[in-house]
Amino acid sequence: MALDFVVAAFVTLFIVVDPLGLVPAFLAVTDGLPAAARRQVAVRACAIATVILFGAALGGELLLATLGIGLPAFRIAGGLLLFSIASEMVFGVRIGRQSRQAEDAVEEHVRNVAAFPLAIPLMAGPGAITATVLLAGQAAGRPDRFGLLFAAIVAVIALCLAVYLAATRIARTLGITGNVVLARLLGVLLAALAVQYVIDGIRAVLTA
């Protein structure tokens, strides 16, 4: 039934993307940015993630097969790149760099952070792409189910946007000292997540 499919799609993507679990990462990677820039990051990241998941639903499996890229390799690469971001958070490199940026540089930083690591790999990472490809396989030949899958994707990303916007108020409540401490702590957690990405990718390769 269509209702069963859309519920299954929403629950699957909600669990994989985990909107509430993204709040700490959002606060960490946007630390030092003004509220307006944080909102830009949130909107841009959600838009990019939506486009990526739509693309995965329409032709993700075919594209990866054509390029000869496996999801384990995608996970390992994402983990390594994410670890570089985490190391900058822990050692305060990002904060020092952001404090020296002019307005145009801040705008460039907003675009970069929105694309990586928020949109990729945290929101539209290997897990979300895999789930979307599998759900698209279930909807093959059924345009109505593709529409329901797209609706489920939009609903999950909308929840991500809502928690990102709420995270801005959390950052104001914490203040400067709280944000600095939180950035260091979350940098360590993000580094652990990056290492887990790499481990999962290597495990998948060895299992295959």
GIUR-V889190 format. One record per helix or strand of 3 or more residues. SS is the DSSP state (2 for helix, 1 for strand). FROM is the first residue (numbers start at 1). TO is the last residue. Records with the same first field share a line. If there is no record, write none. Layout:
BEGIN
SS->FROM-TO + FROM-TO
END
This chain:
BEGIN
2->2-17 + 20-29 + 35-67 + 71-90 + 93-99 + 103-123 + 126-138 + 143-207
END
